[in-house]
Amino acid sequence: MKEIIDDIWPGVAIIIFDKDRRVLLQKRADVGLWGIPSGHVEPGESVMEAAIREVKEETGLNINITRLIGVYSDPKSQVFKYPDGHVTHFVTTYFEGEVIDGQLSCSSSETLRLEYFDTNNLPSDILPMHPQWLNDALCEQETPFVR
């Protein structure tokens, strides 16, 4: 039986690596899982503006966008059921960002923890689509993925 989708949201996700090429992951308060920092595009903002804002809100870091990795809309990976039963289909624009300044901070109510992980040693409780997103970022393909 097909899941009933309550809404569709434009989303952004931003992968950030440190100087040792470890990936920054956020333990999310809404679902209690680790993931690449991500969020929604708000009315009147571009996807790049949303990406920069979401990183600042969720991590305390200021970034520059360095690369478009891809656009993800396949319902197989982009339909998400929240613990309260609400089902959202995300169309996510996925970027790589580099930190320009700021302090890593968990002051957002959306963030339980922030930590850099070796890409070969990720936590087991990670959002289901994020390992694919990480692989796409590590691939460093010139043309963006459309999935």
NUNUTI-774988 format. One line per field, with one value per residue (C-alpha): residue number from 1; residue in one letter; y, x, z. Coordinates in Angstrom, 3 decimals, decimal comma, padded with zeros to 6 digits. Layout:
i = c(NUM; ...) $
aa = c(A; ...) $
yy = c(Y; ...) $
xx = c(X; ...) $
zz = c(Z; ...) $
***
This chain:
i = c(1; 2; 3; 4; 5; 6; 7; 8; 9; 10; 11; 12; 13; 14; 15; 16; 17; 18; 19; 20; 21; 22; 23; 24; 25; 26; 27; 28; 29; 30; 31; 32; 33; 34; 35; 36; 37; 38; 39; 40; 41; 42; 43; 44; 45; 46; 47; 48; 49; 50; 51; 52; 53; 54; 55; 56; 57; 58; 59; 60; 61; 62; 63; 64; 65; 66; 67; 68; 69; 70; 71; 72; 73; 74; 75; 76; 77; 78; 79; 80; 81; 82; 83; 84; 85; 86; 87; 88; 89; 90; 91; 92; 93; 94; 95; 96; 97; 98; 99; 100; 101; 102; 103; 104; 105; 106; 107; 108; 109; 110; 111; 112; 113; 114; 115; 116; 117; 118; 119; 120; 121; 122; 123; 124; 125; 126; 127; 128; 129; 130; 131; 132; 133; 134; 135; 136; 137; 138; 139; 140; 141; 142; 143; 144; 145; 146; 147) $
aa = c(M; K; E; I; I; D; D; I; W; P; G; V; A; I; I; I; F; D; K; D; R; R; V; L; L; Q; K; R; A; D; V; G; L; W; G; I; P; S; G; H; V; E; P; G; E; S; V; M; E; A; A; I; R; E; V; K; E; E; T; G; L; N; I; N; I; T; R; L; I; G; V; Y; S; D; P; K; S; Q; V; F; K; Y; P; D; G; H; V; T; H; F; V; T; T; Y; F; E; G; E; V; I; D; G; Q; L; S; C; S; S; S; E; T; L; R; L; E; Y; F; D; T; N; N; L; P; S; D; I; L; P; M; H; P; Q; W; L; N; D; A; L; C; E; Q; E; T; P; F; V; R) $
yy = c(000,000; 003,414; 005,928; 008,940; 012,037; 015,070; 017,641; 018,320; 020,603; 022,096; 021,116; 021,663; 019,506; 020,635; 018,407; 019,899; 018,271; 019,278; 019,532; 015,767; 015,059; 013,943; 014,695; 016,861; 015,112; 016,437; 014,325; 015,645; 016,392; 015,616; 011,972; 011,253; 010,146; 011,392; 013,140; 015,698; 019,185; 019,830; 021,780; 023,569; 026,460; 029,327; 031,551; 034,238; 032,602; 030,786; 027,259; 028,671; 031,199; 028,408; 026,201; 028,931; 029,833; 026,216; 025,536; 028,696; 027,849; 024,193; 024,306; 027,892; 027,861; 030,330; 028,706; 029,347; 027,017; 025,356; 022,803; 021,553; 017,806; 016,987; 017,242; 014,414; 013,831; 010,056; 009,121; 005,882; 007,912; 011,317; 010,483; 010,748; 009,735; 011,678; 010,088; 011,940; 010,197; 013,232; 012,232; 014,695; 014,299; 016,376; 017,686; 018,303; 020,410; 019,110; 021,242; 021,028; 023,920; 025,137; 026,762; 030,395; 031,155; 030,546; 028,136; 024,672; 024,982; 022,871; 025,894; 025,112; 023,207; 021,099; 019,792; 017,265; 016,797; 017,774; 015,690; 015,098; 011,438; 009,513; 008,613; 004,939; 004,958; 006,504; 006,003; 003,166; 005,360; 007,587; 008,800; 006,190; 008,392; 010,048; 007,281; 007,651; 011,424; 010,966; 008,579; 011,112; 013,854; 011,658; 010,719; 014,321; 013,903; 017,142; 017,076; 017,078; 013,933; 013,927; 011,161) $
xx = c(000,000; 001,331; 002,050; -000,286; 001,888; 000,769; 002,918; 005,942; 008,769; 011,775; 014,759; 018,490; 021,313; 024,890; 027,908; 030,873; 034,288; 037,039; 040,724; 041,108; 038,199; 035,905; 032,208; 030,149; 026,997; 024,162; 022,139; 018,660; 016,203; 013,120; 013,982; 017,006; 019,132; 022,439; 022,485; 024,057; 022,805; 019,599; 016,380; 013,613; 013,657; 011,613; 009,362; 011,345; 014,761; 016,912; 018,209; 021,711; 020,433; 018,508; 021,605; 023,746; 020,995; 020,314; 024,002; 024,263; 021,100; 021,934; 025,717; 026,793; 029,091; 029,222; 029,888; 030,454; 028,787; 031,517; 029,648; 026,232; 026,291; 022,800; 019,034; 017,110; 013,379; 012,848; 010,007; 011,860; 014,413; 012,801; 009,505; 009,986; 007,589; 008,042; 007,421; 004,080; 002,903; 003,246; 004,597; 006,593; 008,073; 011,252; 012,850; 016,346; 019,093; 022,383; 025,512; 029,035; 030,069; 033,312; 033,509; 034,611; 034,148; 032,029; 032,104; 030,574; 027,593; 024,567; 022,504; 019,678; 016,663; 016,943; 020,404; 021,217; 024,894; 027,399; 030,429; 032,915; 033,142; 035,615; 033,724; 034,553; 033,245; 029,768; 027,244; 024,761; 021,763; 021,965; 019,100; 018,540; 019,287; 022,403; 024,955; 024,046; 024,422; 027,840; 028,922; 027,783; 029,821; 032,919; 032,591; 033,425; 031,648; 031,722; 028,088; 025,462; 023,494; 019,755; 018,175) $
zz = c(000,000; -000,991; 001,790; 001,882; 001,542; 003,531; 001,736; -000,444; 000,683; -001,038; 001,076; 001,254; 002,574; 003,066; 003,507; 005,328; 005,659; 008,066; 007,130; 007,735; 005,342; 008,172; 007,633; 009,977; 011,166; 013,277; 015,714; 014,985; 017,760; 015,634; 014,908; 017,117; 014,146; 012,762; 009,412; 007,160; 008,142; 006,218; 006,337; 004,476; 002,050; 003,465; 001,321; -000,471; -000,195; -002,737; -002,113; -001,584; 000,963; 002,705; 002,831; 004,388; 006,883; 007,896; 008,583; 010,686; 012,656; 013,244; 013,710; 014,457; 011,408; 008,534; 005,173; 001,501; -000,986; -003,050; -005,153; -006,170; -005,578; -006,765; -006,642; -004,991; -005,501; -005,874; -003,509; -002,652; -000,703; -000,302; 001,416; 005,161; 007,922; 011,155; 014,568; 014,799; 011,587; 009,306; 005,855; 003,751; 000,278; 000,036; -003,127; -001,804; -003,341; -001,960; -001,677; -000,360; 001,842; 003,367; 006,780; 006,671; 010,388; 013,450; 016,385; 016,262; 018,606; 019,581; 020,629; 018,176; 019,495; 016,308; 017,224; 019,954; 019,018; 016,359; 015,545; 012,747; 011,683; 009,581; 006,401; 006,958; 010,528; 010,485; 013,286; 012,715; 013,581; 010,497; 008,307; 005,567; 002,540; 003,943; 003,199; -000,513; -000,225; 001,386; -001,395; -003,998; -002,315; -002,103; -005,778; -006,737; -010,072; -012,092; -013,120; -010,355; -009,622; -010,301; -008,268) $
***
